[in-house]
Amino acid sequence: MTDKILSPEEVAAQLTAALGDAVLDTRIQRRAEGSKKIENINIWITIRRDAVHAAAEELMKIWYPHLSCIAGYDKGADSPDLRIQYIFSIYGGVVKGEYMVIFSLDLPKNDARLPTLTDILEGAAFTEHEKTEYLGITIDGLAPAPHKFFLPQNFPKDVYPLRKDDKKIPDSMIKDLWACGRPVNRPPAPLGGGDE
Amino acid sequence: MAKKAPYIVPVGPIHPALKEPVHIELTVVGEEVISADFTPGQTHRGIEWMGLSRNPVQIVHLTDRICGICGVTHSLAFARAVEQIADITVPERADYVRTIIAEFERIQSHLLWAGVAAHELGFDTLFYLAWRVREEAMDAIELITGNRVNYDIIQIGGVRRDITEDQHEQILRCLNNYKDLFGKLKTLFLEDAVISSRCKGTGLLSFEKAMAYSTVGPTARASGCTADLRVDYPYAAYGDLDLKPILPTAYGSEVNGDTYDRIVVRIFEIAQSIEIIEQCLANMPAGPVLWEEKVAKILATCKKAEGEAVGRHEAPRGECLHYVAMDRSDAPIAWKVKASSYSNLHVWPLILKGAQLADIPIIVASVDPCLSCTDRVAVTDADASRTKIFTKEELTRLSYEKTRRMKQ
């Protein structure tokens, strides 16, 4: 970690230099709001899947990063890939100087494995477990959880709620809370302070 | 003498000491907690999945209902993400209205928390006082948005309602009342011997652990992390203001990262929010509050949008983040909600370890957990001793009626 505050271009260049051809694309997104139009900056970097750990390590050399979460989605039932985003920010605590750094990558559904970041950032475990439960991603090196964190404990194996494939949750687990047997013959609600 | 074997003490998911459903499992020896585990996700509603079959304008309403306290937090973060993708420029005045509402939300949320914290300590007089004081902020929010919860003031491209000159006087009166009360609140919370003895040195979260766990908001700042999106990452009208993150040093004490420090940060953030609202009211630029009034045009613009973006907001509990990806269709192809509490709940096992059983409620409450909310309301007529349950349909109808009345 260095004390020098780098520009977004320098951050992107340093990460590109360190990761080499694992960086597929970089994009700097700027947005200005309020009267003074001071910019907030997001750096988007598309990487190969095998460069995730190295990318986080390199980010650590620039500034101690904050991991907001790992996001991800299924690109569709017809697509072989999931799309994953590691959403970091750096320069937290620097007045008007924080950047988001988002690493995106494609992950094949038939080999959905990623390395854990818990050896660098302990707190990554929570969001990594979430990706396992929702998208079925195996996180190599992550200490196994004693139970599910987000889904019911009896949730069926090999069903991942955010995958757009054929597998379904069994009907017995679906609770239509909206269909809770509300009376259908109830009179209209009184409006304007009328008596019931 | 009984042997001090480790015992498992399950708390929740439904428990008198918890306001929301979460399961906490404590391993105790005697009175001391030697390890803790927790299971959130007791009321998962699949809200992200619901959003993938709705258009962005409909999702703004949905985001408002993620949390019953953070009425503007999620909708602001989501709207900012969509505005980035669709390249929609929010009018400057709308940025100020968004900031004012967000700060009123912080005041009411911190006061709500303060009441809950006092209750968890068994100090119910203070609980009632904090919640009574909170009512003024709720009234101000109702004055501005028309609603006390689920404000629905955020729209893609701005806000649905302006703050008029007539409302300024009432808002300033509310803020002045808070200024008068602030000293009393500070004394009651921070100089009370019972609160000090119960909270100092309990629920310790070190600076290193707060950073390694990527904690956010007052929980992180109480451990010495200076991160505050309003200061570090200029958005809405915050970039125009001169702000500093509130640390426990605001009360002249050193940073300990304990429950008491988390109280200090929240109490002083109330005073900071009052100043922010005053600055915003004094410097509000003139002009429209919405990029486009016709919803059809907003939808048409969103339908042409392609790309991905992250919208963030410093909620009362810390960073709230929405990731959105769109591909020139009605609904987003991806929507990820990262609520503030998501980044703070996982420190529970750390801060509960070594605690005394009696301190569990206040330590659990000290990260200001927000787990779920309900979708119905019960109204009790005290004079007539009658209770009526309002259904969603009835509430919707009442809401329409009120909007019409206010427009007349």
Interface residues (C-beta under 8 A of the other chain):
Chain A: Q29 R31 A32 E33 G34 S35 K36 K37 I38 E39 N40 N42 W44 Y64 H66 L67 S68 C69 A71 G72 Y73 K75 R83 Q85 I87 S89 Y91 G92 G93 V94 V95 K96 G97 E98 M100 I102 S104 L121 E122 G123 A124 A125 F126 T127 P146 H147 K148 F149 F150 L151 P152 Q153 P161 L162 R182 A189 L191 G192 E196
Chain B: D37 T39 P40 G41 H44 G46 E48 W49 Q84 V90 E92 D95 Y96 K209 M211 A212 Y213 S214 T215 V216 C225 T226 A227 L229 V231 D232 Y233 P234 Y235 A236 A237 Y238 G239 D240 P245 N283 P285 E308 A309 V310 R312 E319 L321 Y323 A325 I333 A334 K336 K338 Y342 S343 L345 H346 V347 K388 F390 T391 E393 E394 R397 L398 E401
